[in-house]
Amino acid sequence: MVRLSAKPLTLEEFLQQPEAQPASEFIEGEIIQKPMPQGKHSLLQGELTSFINANLKPKRLGWAFPELRCTFAGYAIVPDISVIAWDRIPVDEDGTIQNLIPFCPDWMIEILSPDQNQMKLVKKILIGLAHGCQMGWIVAPEERLVFAYPAGQQPTVHEDPQELIPVPAFAQGIQLTVETLFGWMRVRADESGKHSGDTQAGHSPNPSPSGAQ
């Protein structure tokens, strides 16, 4: 949802407003409220955040944050998942993470919700790429495909189940196939309500792509 005020707001004025639920973003003078996450969106957001952190945090390569506001160059965006390289995570004097993130994340991930305008997500990712983002993803659950936007390169589409989805340079240890990603949406093997075996019932957020194949 886009809201236009009679008097254009500045970024500073936008940031002084009460937080909305779902979060609102400030892009080119417009206040854009994100859609409320539905089932597939919410599940993929949680599983993908956990998967990325399970692969990056132990090696101190990066950290994934859901719904993190990032403010830079007159924009205030809230990607579904923001991944920041470890050495760029801003911290206070006591070593805890700062509340304000004054730059674009290194890896932006957006999950397309039903009836959401995909071009607005593309625009947001292109803005990020112009301000230091290394990689953008748009994950389309209904179509079971991923659009990848690497910085300085042409975007690519990934829908082959066995295909590895490209990741930014600092996250090269991550290997995630299309099949594994969208397999997280399946919570039952069939309509009888029986869970889909030990692998799904005891699902870890760090599955082996080879095991999913």
N, C-alpha and C positions, 0 to 999 in steps of 0.2 A: 504494500500500500504506500502511495506517495502522498505526502502532505506538503502543500505550498502555503506559506504565510503571506499576508498582505505586504509585509516588510521583510525582505530577504534577511535571513539569519546569518550571522557569522559563525564560524566553527566554535569560537569561544562561547557564544550565546547558546548554541546547541548543546555543548557539553555541560552547561549549567542547568539544563532542564532535567526534571526527574527521569530516571531510567524507566523505559517501557518494557512490557513483556508481551510478545517477544521483543527482542532488542530492535532499536531503530539505528539506522546508519545515516551519515551525512555525506552526500556525494554531489558535488557540483551545485551546492546551494539547496539541494532537495533533501527532505527528511523522508527516508524510505524505511518502513517497518518490515521486518522479516516475517515470513509466514510461520505459523505455529507448526512445529515438527509433528509429523504423523508417524505411524508405526515403522515403516521401512526406513524413513529418514532417521528417526531417533535411534533405532537399533544399529544401523550402519555407522552413525556418528560415534556411538559409544564403543562399538567393537573396533573401528578403525583407529580411534584415539588410543585405545589400550594396546592394540597391535603395534602401532608406531612407537609408543613409549617402551614397550617390552623389548623392542629391537634397538632403540637409540639411547635410552637413559642409562643402562648398565655400562655402556661404552663412552658415556658422556659426549655423545655426538649431537644430541638435540632433545627437544621436549615438545610434545604436542599438547595443545590447550583447546578445549571446546569453548566456543562462544567468547573469545577473548577480544576486547575492543582494542584496536590499534589506530593511533592517531598520527597522521603525517601529511605534510604538504597541503593542508586545508581539507583533508578527508578524515572521516572517522568511520572505519569499517569494522564489522564483526563477522569474520569468516566462520563457517560451521566448525572448521578445525584450522587452527594456526599452528604451524610447526616452526620453531625458532632454533637455529643452530646453537649449540651449547655455549660457545664463547660469546654469543651476542645476547644472551638472556640478561636483561638489566637487573641489577641487585642493589639493595640498600647497603648501608655500612655494616649491618650485622649479617650480611650474606643472604638475606631473604629476598625473594623476587619483588621488584617494584610493582606497585599497583598500575601505574601509567606506562603503557608501551608506546613510545614515541616514534615508531617506525613500522614499516610494512613487514609482515612475517616472511621468512625465507621460503616457505611452502604454504600456499593457500589451498584449502580443500573446501569445495562447495558441493552440497548434495541437493540435487534438483527435487523439489517438492511438486506434487500434483498441482497443475494450473499456475505454477511459477513461471515467470518470464525468463527463459534461458538467456536471452540476449543481455539482460541486466546483469546476470552472473558473469557472462563473458566480458562485459564492460568493466566490471569490478576487478576481474583478474587481469585484464589489460592495464588498468590503472596500477595494480600492484606490480606488474612486470616492469612498468615504466619507473617504478620507485624502489627497485632493489630486490624484488621477489625473484627467486630462482626457478620456481615451478608452481604452476597452478593446475588443479584438477577440477573438473566438473563430473560428478558421479551421477549417472542417470539410472536409478533403481528399476524403473518400469521397463526400460529398454535393455538393461543389463550391459551397459557400456560405459566407458570412461573417456572423456576428452582430456588430453594432457597438453599443457601449454608451457613448454620449456622456454626459458629466457633466451632471446636471440635466435630462436628456431621456429619452424612452422609447427602449428599444433597437429597432434595426431589423435586418431580414434582407435580405441582398443576394445574389441568385443569377442575375439577368439578366446574360448574358455581357458586354454592352456597358455595364453600370452602373458608375459610379465609386463606389468604396468611400469613405465619409467618413473624414476624418482630423482630428486636433486642430488648433486654431487656429494654433499655431506651425509646423505642417507643411503649410499650405495650398498650398504649391507642388507638393506630391506629387499626381499624378494616376495612379491605378492602377485598372484595371478588373478585374472578376471573371475575365474571359477571360484577361487577361495573367497574373494571379496563378496561376491553376491551369494555365495553359499551360506554366509552368516545370516542371511534373511530367513533361511529355512529353520523353523523351530520344531517341526514334526515331520515324520516320514510319510504319513498318509492322513486321511481324514478321520481315521479311527481314534486319533488323539495320542497314539503311541509315539514316544520320542524316537528320534532317528538314530538310535544306537548310542554306544558309549562315547563316540567321538563328539556327537552333537550335544548329548546330555551333559557331559563333563567338559564342555568346550572351554579351552584356554584361549585367552586373547592373543596368544602367540603361536598359531598353528604353523606347521611346516607346509609350505606350498607343495612340496613333493608328496606329502601325505594326502593332500587334498586331491591330487591328481590320481 
